[in-house]
Amino acid sequence: MASLLPPHDGLLPKWLLLVALTSIGNSIQAYSTLSYTQRVYAGPANGKTPEAVTSPVTALSARTFGTWTFITSIVRLYAAYHIDEPAWYQVAFWTYLVAWAHFMSEMAVFKTARWRGPWLAPVVVSTSSLVWMTMQYSYYVK
């Protein structure tokens, strides 16, 4: 089983692999049901209607989100195994930066997400990954 893990020292490559595999699962889910995506993008809180009613998520937007998530998971998967190559490291970093900007803008600008669990999970993952990758760049990329 250890032979399947990225061959580099440290935890960052394993983290990238874990996030990539989790993202593949999220992509499958986005194509299968609207429920999780509707919880991430719950829409504006009005205190009167259930989330599924206020969520702006449609079947098309969920599939688009699933496709985008799958593409980023492929990049992160390659980066996990090629973390010492500047291009893969930088492109993986950009996937987290774009994800962070997307989720923050959906909450702060477009008001389609709320500051809580389902939305908070990808924000925590993208933020912590950005900080970690910034701190470890010179360790992995020589």
C-alpha positions, 0 to 999 in steps of 0.5 A: 500500500505504501508503494501507492503513496507519493514518493516524496518526503513530508506530508504535503504530497500525501495531503495533495493526494488525500484532497485529490481523492476526496475531490473525485468523490465530491465530483461523483456526488455532484453528478449524483445528487444536488443535496451536498452542493445545495448545502454548500451554496445554500443561498441567502438566509431568510429564516423562513424557507428550507435551504433547498428552496433558497439554494440557487443550485441547479442540476446544470450548476452542480454538474459544472461544479463537479466537472471543475472539481474533477479537473482540479483533482487531476491537477492535485493528483499529478502534483502529489507525485511531481511535487518537486517540479515547479510547474506542477507545484505552481498549478496545484497552488493556483487551483487552491487560490482559485477555489479560495477566491471562488468560495469567498466571493460566493459568500461575500459578494454573491451571497450564495453561500453562508459562513458555516460547515458545508461552505467552511470545509472547502474554505479551510482546505483551500486556505490551509493548503495555500499557507502550507504550500507557500511555506514549503515551496523551497523545500520541494522545488529546488 
